């Protein structure tokens, strides 16, 4: 068994002292692997990522229970810049680039000197950014913004890359390319990736392990290949059940099985 | 020529104040109502440091004013503003009003509200065509202001810290997630703003006088910033020039008593025609 880089145990996060966003989430991210965290809207995926990468005091969010261990350090309640300097880099879902800065300045902003990931190397992965260098990042297309955001994250010298909704608002062909590129980058640079996705198909296709969240809890987990072929996961999250016999209207309208919490 | 020189120097004083206001607004969406007080206290500190060193060297008072700016900037941000993040914007504004009152009392207690003129010991030197005389102090005002703005431009445009500064002003959370200590950047904003204010206070104290009444230059500076657009450094200079011209012309042509009221008249005019200021961005208005 490989080393565990990140371990989350029984995590509970409360916003504004009243709203519990996740409850008892546990997950493990082995070093060098890609782990997908999938689930529907409001399942608590983003909150889990944010708890790992740190909250600003102004967000009024608190980890009320559980432990997050990164390497051999307990990192509950660290500030985002402390986590970033420790190599935990988040690509957020929205506002992932500085719209009022040029592409070049965005990359410079993130760059921490040293390390093997140079600007040339990042531009090698995303050649499109070279052409857009002097443009304001606010005017980039969604796909270009995502590339810039990942480029910035790479220049921060990550050990663990957290990506929130890589596929959000992008065309299927762009998603496919980006996922393939992410897989390549993580293998070439030896990065560990925790990927949060609603698009479970795309995420599980490149992941080694997968966790499924529902209503603030983890309900399934396992090897990505097992999840893809799991009948419950297929039906609830991947679209379409395994069998293909014609169904009556009543069967289609509701799930064949009741969802159960396995967490 | 005399009027041109006066306007230029007045512009410098106000532009420095307005620049600080703009930087603070951009960095933390705070409108600082204590800026005039900070400027005058900066001037007093400069004066006192000069007295303490026996008035022999300029380095001591300059160092005094710089140290004052650094300590004051760090203190205001770390002890007060940092805790107000996430509160409604008017909370921070009211706190700055409070800081202003405290500073004004401090002037009374420490300096006994003496009217002081900063004399750096250089005599009027240059005779200009048209009969105007410029003291070294005047020339230094212009040179220092230009140097400050040039430095600011180079800092924001070309240094990595400057880029991080601009990014933090746009999105503090993302900046933090990219490894930037947001608290450091925002305290730096306060330090730079107070440094500019102190310089302005010293220049003002050199030409006119320091007293608890002279804190009204803060309102002229704020007007300059609002006229130019609260989120534009270029606007700060333009606004300062407009306020300086209007004030000078009123003193000359109408009545010196009115000079204090002029900035507000200007403010009313600009706010009713172009509420986002001359160089400001229109969308910015929605946030205030």
Interface residues (C-beta under 8 A of the other chain):
Chain A: X53 X54 X56 X57 X58 X59 X60 X79 X80 X81 X84 X85 X89 X90 X92 X95 X96 X97 X98 X99 X100 X101 X105 X106 X108 X109 X110 X111 X112 X152 X153 X156
Chain B: X82 X85 X86 X160 X163 X164 X166 X167 X170 X171 X172 X173 X174 X175 X176 X177 X178 X179 X180 X181 X182
